[in-house]
Amino acid sequence: MTKTATVRARIEPNLKNDVEDLFKKLGLSTTEAINLFYRQVKMRKGLPFSVVIPNKTTEKVFKDSDAERNLIRCDDADDMFDKLGI
């Protein structure tokens, strides 16, 4: 099928640049990524990921992680499991 439909969207410039850099690392153009997203939505009959509002605990963890606070560093998976006690 010939691709003739156009999708237009306004995106924050920094978000656009960051995401396009990730697409490039994945070997995808923006057009290919959008097509992939649309195909997944069609196939799953909904978004291909869950959309939830994080609770307060999760929000705190996100903020702490972004600020590199309260992190536990592990050398490898075995070290992580040891620190988790499993």
DODOZA-95986 format. One record per atom (N, C-alpha, C, CB): atom name; x, y, z; residue in one letter; residue number from 1. Coordinates in nm, 2 decimals. Glycine has a CB too. Layout:
BEGIN
['CA', [X, Y, Z], 'A', NUM];
...
This chain:
BEGIN
['N', [0.08, -0.12, 0.00], 'M', 1];
['CA', [0.00, 0.00, 0.00], 'M', 1];
['C', [0.09, 0.12, 0.00], 'M', 1];
['CB', [-0.10, 0.00, 0.12], 'M', 1];
['N', [0.05, 0.22, -0.08], 'T', 2];
['CA', [0.13, 0.35, -0.09], 'T', 2];
['C', [0.11, 0.43, 0.04], 'T', 2];
['CB', [0.09, 0.42, -0.21], 'T', 2];
['N', [0.22, 0.48, 0.09], 'K', 3];
['CA', [0.21, 0.57, 0.21], 'K', 3];
['C', [0.18, 0.71, 0.16], 'K', 3];
['CB', [0.33, 0.56, 0.29], 'K', 3];
['N', [0.06, 0.76, 0.18], 'T', 4];
['CA', [0.02, 0.90, 0.14], 'T', 4];
['C', [-0.03, 0.98, 0.25], 'T', 4];
['CB', [-0.07, 0.89, 0.03], 'T', 4];
['N', [-0.07, 0.92, 0.37], 'A', 5];
['CA', [-0.13, 1.00, 0.48], 'A', 5];
['C', [-0.01, 1.06, 0.56], 'A', 5];
['CB', [-0.21, 0.90, 0.57], 'A', 5];
['N', [-0.05, 1.18, 0.61], 'T', 6];
['CA', [0.05, 1.25, 0.69], 'T', 6];
['C', [0.01, 1.27, 0.83], 'T', 6];
['CB', [0.08, 1.39, 0.63], 'T', 6];
['N', [0.10, 1.26, 0.93], 'V', 7];
['CA', [0.08, 1.28, 1.07], 'V', 7];
['C', [0.16, 1.40, 1.11], 'V', 7];
['CB', [0.11, 1.15, 1.16], 'V', 7];
['N', [0.09, 1.50, 1.17], 'R', 8];
['CA', [0.16, 1.62, 1.22], 'R', 8];
['C', [0.14, 1.63, 1.37], 'R', 8];
['CB', [0.12, 1.75, 1.14], 'R', 8];
['N', [0.25, 1.67, 1.44], 'A', 9];
['CA', [0.23, 1.68, 1.58], 'A', 9];
['C', [0.34, 1.79, 1.63], 'A', 9];
['CB', [0.26, 1.55, 1.66], 'A', 9];
['N', [0.30, 1.86, 1.73], 'R', 10];
['CA', [0.39, 1.96, 1.79], 'R', 10];
['C', [0.45, 1.88, 1.91], 'R', 10];
['CB', [0.32, 2.09, 1.84], 'R', 10];
['N', [0.59, 1.89, 1.92], 'I', 11];
['CA', [0.66, 1.82, 2.02], 'I', 11];
['C', [0.76, 1.92, 2.08], 'I', 11];
['CB', [0.74, 1.69, 1.96], 'I', 11];
['N', [0.79, 1.91, 2.21], 'E', 12];
['CA', [0.89, 1.99, 2.27], 'E', 12];
['C', [1.03, 1.96, 2.20], 'E', 12];
['CB', [0.90, 1.96, 2.43], 'E', 12];
['N', [1.10, 2.06, 2.16], 'P', 13];
['CA', [1.23, 2.04, 2.09], 'P', 13];
['C', [1.33, 1.94, 2.16], 'P', 13];
['CB', [1.29, 2.17, 2.06], 'P', 13];
['N', [1.34, 1.96, 2.29], 'N', 14];
['CA', [1.44, 1.87, 2.36], 'N', 14];
['C', [1.39, 1.73, 2.36], 'N', 14];
['CB', [1.46, 1.92, 2.50], 'N', 14];
['N', [1.26, 1.71, 2.38], 'L', 15];
['CA', [1.21, 1.57, 2.38], 'L', 15];
['C', [1.23, 1.51, 2.24], 'L', 15];
['CB', [1.06, 1.57, 2.42], 'L', 15];
['N', [1.20, 1.59, 2.14], 'K', 16];
['CA', [1.21, 1.54, 2.00], 'K', 16];
['C', [1.36, 1.50, 1.97], 'K', 16];
['CB', [1.17, 1.65, 1.90], 'K', 16];
['N', [1.45, 1.58, 2.01], 'N', 17];
['CA', [1.60, 1.55, 1.98], 'N', 17];
['C', [1.64, 1.43, 2.06], 'N', 17];
['CB', [1.68, 1.67, 2.02], 'N', 17];
['N', [1.60, 1.42, 2.19], 'D', 18];
['CA', [1.64, 1.30, 2.27], 'D', 18];
['C', [1.59, 1.18, 2.21], 'D', 18];
['CB', [1.60, 1.32, 2.41], 'D', 18];
['N', [1.46, 1.18, 2.17], 'V', 19];
['CA', [1.40, 1.06, 2.12], 'V', 19];
['C', [1.45, 1.02, 1.98], 'V', 19];
['CB', [1.24, 1.08, 2.11], 'V', 19];
['N', [1.48, 1.12, 1.90], 'E', 20];
['CA', [1.53, 1.09, 1.77], 'E', 20];
['C', [1.67, 1.03, 1.78], 'E', 20];
['CB', [1.54, 1.21, 1.68], 'E', 20];
['N', [1.75, 1.08, 1.88], 'D', 21];
['CA', [1.88, 1.02, 1.91], 'D', 21];
['C', [1.87, 0.87, 1.94], 'D', 21];
['CB', [1.95, 1.09, 2.02], 'D', 21];
['N', [1.77, 0.84, 2.02], 'L', 22];
['CA', [1.74, 0.70, 2.06], 'L', 22];
['C', [1.70, 0.62, 1.94], 'L', 22];
['CB', [1.63, 0.69, 2.17], 'L', 22];
['N', [1.61, 0.67, 1.86], 'F', 23];
['CA', [1.57, 0.60, 1.73], 'F', 23];
['C', [1.69, 0.57, 1.65], 'F', 23];
['CB', [1.47, 0.69, 1.65], 'F', 23];
['N', [1.78, 0.67, 1.63], 'K', 24];
['CA', [1.90, 0.65, 1.55], 'K', 24];
['C', [1.99, 0.54, 1.61], 'K', 24];
['CB', [1.99, 0.78, 1.55], 'K', 24];
['N', [2.00, 0.53, 1.74], 'K', 25];
['CA', [2.08, 0.42, 1.80], 'K', 25];
['C', [2.01, 0.28, 1.77], 'K', 25];
['CB', [2.09, 0.44, 1.95], 'K', 25];
['N', [1.88, 0.28, 1.76], 'L', 26];
['CA', [1.80, 0.16, 1.73], 'L', 26];
['C', [1.79, 0.13, 1.58], 'L', 26];
['CB', [1.66, 0.17, 1.79], 'L', 26];
['N', [1.85, 0.22, 1.50], 'G', 27];
['CA', [1.85, 0.21, 1.35], 'G', 27];
['C', [1.71, 0.24, 1.29], 'G', 27];
['CB', [1.88, 0.07, 1.32], 'G', 27];
['N', [1.64, 0.33, 1.36], 'L', 28];
['CA', [1.50, 0.36, 1.31], 'L', 28];
['C', [1.50, 0.51, 1.27], 'L', 28];
['CB', [1.40, 0.33, 1.42], 'L', 28];
['N', [1.42, 0.54, 1.17], 'S', 29];
['CA', [1.39, 0.68, 1.14], 'S', 29];
['C', [1.27, 0.71, 1.22], 'S', 29];
['CB', [1.37, 0.71, 0.99], 'S', 29];
['N', [1.23, 0.84, 1.24], 'T', 30];
['CA', [1.11, 0.88, 1.31], 'T', 30];
['C', [0.99, 0.82, 1.24], 'T', 30];
['CB', [1.10, 1.04, 1.31], 'T', 30];
['N', [0.99, 0.83, 1.11], 'T', 31];
['CA', [0.88, 0.77, 1.03], 'T', 31];
['C', [0.86, 0.62, 1.06], 'T', 31];
['CB', [0.90, 0.79, 0.88], 'T', 31];
['N', [0.97, 0.55, 1.06], 'E', 32];
['CA', [0.96, 0.40, 1.09], 'E', 32];
['C', [0.91, 0.38, 1.23], 'E', 32];
['CB', [1.10, 0.34, 1.07], 'E', 32];
['N', [0.96, 0.46, 1.33], 'A', 33];
['CA', [0.91, 0.44, 1.47], 'A', 33];
['C', [0.76, 0.47, 1.48], 'A', 33];
['CB', [0.99, 0.54, 1.56], 'A', 33];
['N', [0.72, 0.57, 1.41], 'I', 34];
['CA', [0.57, 0.61, 1.42], 'I', 34];
['C', [0.49, 0.49, 1.35], 'I', 34];
['CB', [0.54, 0.74, 1.34], 'I', 34];
['N', [0.54, 0.44, 1.24], 'N', 35];
['CA', [0.47, 0.33, 1.18], 'N', 35];
['C', [0.47, 0.21, 1.27], 'N', 35];
['CB', [0.54, 0.29, 1.04], 'N', 35];
['N', [0.58, 0.18, 1.34], 'L', 36];
['CA', [0.59, 0.07, 1.43], 'L', 36];
['C', [0.49, 0.09, 1.54], 'L', 36];
['CB', [0.73, 0.06, 1.49], 'L', 36];
['N', [0.48, 0.21, 1.60], 'F', 37];
['CA', [0.38, 0.24, 1.70], 'F', 37];
['C', [0.24, 0.22, 1.65], 'F', 37];
['CB', [0.40, 0.38, 1.75], 'F', 37];
['N', [0.21, 0.27, 1.54], 'Y', 38];
['CA', [0.07, 0.25, 1.48], 'Y', 38];
['C', [0.04, 0.11, 1.46], 'Y', 38];
['CB', [0.06, 0.33, 1.35], 'Y', 38];
['N', [0.13, 0.03, 1.41], 'R', 39];
['CA', [0.11, -0.11, 1.39], 'R', 39];
['C', [0.08, -0.19, 1.52], 'R', 39];
['CB', [0.23, -0.18, 1.31], 'R', 39];
['N', [0.16, -0.15, 1.62], 'Q', 40];
['CA', [0.14, -0.21, 1.75], 'Q', 40];
['C', [0.00, -0.18, 1.81], 'Q', 40];
['CB', [0.25, -0.17, 1.85], 'Q', 40];
['N', [-0.04, -0.05, 1.80], 'V', 41];
['CA', [-0.17, -0.01, 1.85], 'V', 41];
['C', [-0.28, -0.09, 1.77], 'V', 41];
['CB', [-0.19, 0.14, 1.83], 'V', 41];
['N', [-0.27, -0.10, 1.64], 'K', 42];
['CA', [-0.36, -0.18, 1.57], 'K', 42];
['C', [-0.37, -0.32, 1.61], 'K', 42];
['CB', [-0.33, -0.17, 1.41], 'K', 42];
['N', [-0.25, -0.39, 1.62], 'M', 43];
['CA', [-0.24, -0.53, 1.65], 'M', 43];
['C', [-0.30, -0.56, 1.79], 'M', 43];
['CB', [-0.10, -0.57, 1.64], 'M', 43];
['N', [-0.27, -0.47, 1.89], 'R', 44];
['CA', [-0.31, -0.49, 2.03], 'R', 44];
['C', [-0.45, -0.43, 2.06], 'R', 44];
['CB', [-0.21, -0.43, 2.12], 'R', 44];
['N', [-0.50, -0.35, 1.96], 'K', 45];
['CA', [-0.63, -0.28, 1.98], 'K', 45];
['C', [-0.62, -0.19, 2.10], 'K', 45];
['CB', [-0.74, -0.38, 1.99], 'K', 45];
['N', [-0.51, -0.13, 2.12], 'G', 46];
['CA', [-0.49, -0.03, 2.23], 'G', 46];
['C', [-0.34, 0.00, 2.23], 'G', 46];
['CB', [-0.53, -0.09, 2.36], 'G', 46];
['N', [-0.30, 0.08, 2.33], 'L', 47];
['CA', [-0.16, 0.12, 2.35], 'L', 47];
['C', [-0.08, 0.00, 2.38], 'L', 47];
['CB', [-0.15, 0.23, 2.46], 'L', 47];
['N', [0.04, 0.00, 2.32], 'P', 48];
['CA', [0.13, -0.12, 2.34], 'P', 48];
['C', [0.21, -0.11, 2.48], 'P', 48];
['CB', [0.23, -0.13, 2.23], 'P', 48];
['N', [0.16, -0.04, 2.57], 'F', 49];
['CA', [0.22, -0.03, 2.70], 'F', 49];
['C', [0.11, 0.02, 2.80], 'F', 49];
['CB', [0.35, 0.07, 2.70], 'F', 49];
['N', [0.13, 0.00, 2.93], 'S', 50];
['CA', [0.03, 0.04, 3.02], 'S', 50];
['C', [0.06, 0.19, 3.05], 'S', 50];
['CB', [0.04, -0.04, 3.15], 'S', 50];
['N', [-0.05, 0.26, 3.07], 'V', 51];
['CA', [-0.05, 0.40, 3.11], 'V', 51];
['C', [-0.11, 0.42, 3.25], 'V', 51];
['CB', [-0.12, 0.50, 3.00], 'V', 51];
['N', [-0.02, 0.45, 3.34], 'V', 52];
['CA', [-0.07, 0.46, 3.48], 'V', 52];
['C', [-0.01, 0.59, 3.54], 'V', 52];
['CB', [-0.03, 0.34, 3.56], 'V', 52];
['N', [-0.08, 0.64, 3.64], 'I', 53];
['CA', [-0.03, 0.75, 3.72], 'I', 53];
['C', [0.05, 0.69, 3.84], 'I', 53];
['CB', [-0.15, 0.85, 3.77], 'I', 53];
['N', [0.17, 0.72, 3.85], 'P', 54];
['CA', [0.25, 0.67, 3.96], 'P', 54];
['C', [0.20, 0.71, 4.10], 'P', 54];
['CB', [0.40, 0.70, 3.95], 'P', 54];
['N', [0.21, 0.62, 4.19], 'N', 55];
['CA', [0.17, 0.66, 4.33], 'N', 55];
['C', [0.29, 0.74, 4.39], 'N', 55];
['CB', [0.14, 0.53, 4.42], 'N', 55];
['N', [0.27, 0.79, 4.52], 'K', 56];
['CA', [0.36, 0.87, 4.58], 'K', 56];
['C', [0.50, 0.80, 4.60], 'K', 56];
['CB', [0.31, 0.92, 4.72], 'K', 56];
['N', [0.50, 0.67, 4.63], 'T', 57];
['CA', [0.62, 0.60, 4.65], 'T', 57];
['C', [0.70, 0.59, 4.52], 'T', 57];
['CB', [0.59, 0.46, 4.71], 'T', 57];
['N', [0.63, 0.56, 4.42], 'T', 58];
['CA', [0.70, 0.55, 4.29], 'T', 58];
['C', [0.75, 0.68, 4.24], 'T', 58];
['CB', [0.60, 0.49, 4.18], 'T', 58];
['N', [0.67, 0.79, 4.26], 'E', 59];
['CA', [0.72, 0.92, 4.23], 'E', 59];
['C', [0.85, 0.96, 4.30], 'E', 59];
['CB', [0.61, 1.03, 4.26], 'E', 59];
['N', [0.85, 0.92, 4.43], 'K', 60];
['CA', [0.97, 0.95, 4.51], 'K', 60];
['C', [1.09, 0.87, 4.46], 'K', 60];
['CB', [0.95, 0.91, 4.66], 'K', 60];
['N', [1.07, 0.75, 4.42], 'V', 61];
['CA', [1.18, 0.67, 4.37], 'V', 61];
['C', [1.23, 0.73, 4.24], 'V', 61];
['CB', [1.13, 0.52, 4.34], 'V', 61];
['N', [1.14, 0.77, 4.15], 'F', 62];
['CA', [1.18, 0.84, 4.02], 'F', 62];
['C', [1.26, 0.96, 4.05], 'F', 62];
['CB', [1.05, 0.88, 3.94], 'F', 62];
['N', [1.22, 1.04, 4.14], 'K', 63];
['CA', [1.29, 1.17, 4.18], 'K', 63];
['C', [1.43, 1.14, 4.24], 'K', 63];
['CB', [1.21, 1.25, 4.27], 'K', 63];
['N', [1.43, 1.04, 4.33], 'D', 64];
['CA', [1.56, 1.00, 4.39], 'D', 64];
['C', [1.65, 0.94, 4.29], 'D', 64];
['CB', [1.53, 0.90, 4.50], 'D', 64];
['N', [1.60, 0.86, 4.20], 'S', 65];
['CA', [1.68, 0.80, 4.09], 'S', 65];
['C', [1.74, 0.91, 4.00], 'S', 65];
['CB', [1.61, 0.70, 4.01], 'S', 65];
['N', [1.66, 1.00, 3.96], 'D', 66];
['CA', [1.70, 1.11, 3.87], 'D', 66];
['C', [1.81, 1.20, 3.94], 'D', 66];
['CB', [1.59, 1.20, 3.84], 'D', 66];
['N', [1.80, 1.21, 4.08], 'A', 67];
['CA', [1.90, 1.29, 4.15], 'A', 67];
['C', [2.01, 1.20, 4.20], 'A', 67];
['CB', [1.83, 1.36, 4.27], 'A', 67];
['N', [2.01, 1.07, 4.17], 'E', 68];
['CA', [2.11, 0.98, 4.21], 'E', 68];
['C', [2.12, 0.97, 4.36], 'E', 68];
['CB', [2.25, 1.01, 4.15], 'E', 68];
['N', [2.01, 0.97, 4.43], 'R', 69];
['CA', [2.00, 0.96, 4.57], 'R', 69];
['C', [1.95, 0.82, 4.61], 'R', 69];
['CB', [1.91, 1.07, 4.64], 'R', 69];
['N', [1.99, 0.77, 4.72], 'N', 70];
['CA', [1.94, 0.64, 4.78], 'N', 70];
['C', [1.96, 0.52, 4.68], 'N', 70];
['CB', [1.80, 0.65, 4.82], 'N', 70];
['N', [2.06, 0.53, 4.60], 'L', 71];
['CA', [2.08, 0.42, 4.50], 'L', 71];
['C', [2.17, 0.31, 4.56], 'L', 71];
['CB', [2.15, 0.47, 4.37], 'L', 71];
['N', [2.14, 0.19, 4.53], 'I', 72];
['CA', [2.23, 0.08, 4.57], 'I', 72];
['C', [2.29, 0.02, 4.44], 'I', 72];
['CB', [2.15, -0.04, 4.64], 'I', 72];
['N', [2.42, 0.03, 4.44], 'R', 73];
['CA', [2.50, -0.01, 4.32], 'R', 73];
['C', [2.54, -0.15, 4.33], 'R', 73];
['CB', [2.62, 0.08, 4.30], 'R', 73];
['N', [2.53, -0.23, 4.22], 'C', 74];
['CA', [2.56, -0.37, 4.22], 'C', 74];
['C', [2.66, -0.39, 4.11], 'C', 74];
['CB', [2.43, -0.45, 4.20], 'C', 74];
['N', [2.75, -0.49, 4.14], 'D', 75];
['CA', [2.85, -0.52, 4.04], 'D', 75];
['C', [2.80, -0.61, 3.93], 'D', 75];
['CB', [2.97, -0.59, 4.10], 'D', 75];
['N', [2.70, -0.69, 3.96], 'D', 76];
['CA', [2.64, -0.78, 3.86], 'D', 76];
['C', [2.51, -0.84, 3.92], 'D', 76];
['CB', [2.74, -0.90, 3.82], 'D', 76];
['N', [2.45, -0.93, 3.85], 'A', 77];
['CA', [2.32, -0.98, 3.90], 'A', 77];
['C', [2.33, -1.06, 4.03], 'A', 77];
['CB', [2.26, -1.08, 3.79], 'A', 77];
['N', [2.44, -1.14, 4.04], 'D', 78];
['CA', [2.46, -1.21, 4.17], 'D', 78];
['C', [2.47, -1.11, 4.29], 'D', 78];
['CB', [2.59, -1.30, 4.16], 'D', 78];
['N', [2.55, -1.01, 4.27], 'D', 79];
['CA', [2.56, -0.91, 4.37], 'D', 79];
['C', [2.43, -0.84, 4.41], 'D', 79];
['CB', [2.66, -0.80, 4.33], 'D', 79];
['N', [2.35, -0.82, 4.30], 'M', 80];
['CA', [2.21, -0.76, 4.33], 'M', 80];
['C', [2.13, -0.86, 4.41], 'M', 80];
['CB', [2.15, -0.73, 4.19], 'M', 80];
['N', [2.13, -0.98, 4.37], 'F', 81];
['CA', [2.05, -1.08, 4.44], 'F', 81];
['C', [2.10, -1.10, 4.59], 'F', 81];
['CB', [2.05, -1.22, 4.37], 'F', 81];
['N', [2.23, -1.09, 4.61], 'D', 82];
['CA', [2.28, -1.10, 4.74], 'D', 82];
['C', [2.23, -0.98, 4.83], 'D', 82];
['CB', [2.44, -1.10, 4.74], 'D', 82];
['N', [2.24, -0.86, 4.77], 'K', 83];
['CA', [2.19, -0.74, 4.84], 'K', 83];
['C', [2.04, -0.74, 4.87], 'K', 83];
['CB', [2.23, -0.62, 4.76], 'K', 83];
['N', [1.97, -0.81, 4.78], 'L', 84];
['CA', [1.82, -0.82, 4.80], 'L', 84];
['C', [1.79, -0.93, 4.89], 'L', 84];
['CB', [1.75, -0.84, 4.66], 'L', 84];
['N', [1.89, -1.02, 4.92], 'G', 85];
['CA', [1.86, -1.13, 5.01], 'G', 85];
['C', [1.79, -1.24, 4.95], 'G', 85];
['CB', [1.79, -1.09, 5.13], 'G', 85];
['N', [1.80, -1.26, 4.82], 'I', 86];
['CA', [1.73, -1.37, 4.75], 'I', 86];
['C', [1.83, -1.45, 4.66], 'I', 86];
['CB', [1.62, -1.32, 4.66], 'I', 86];
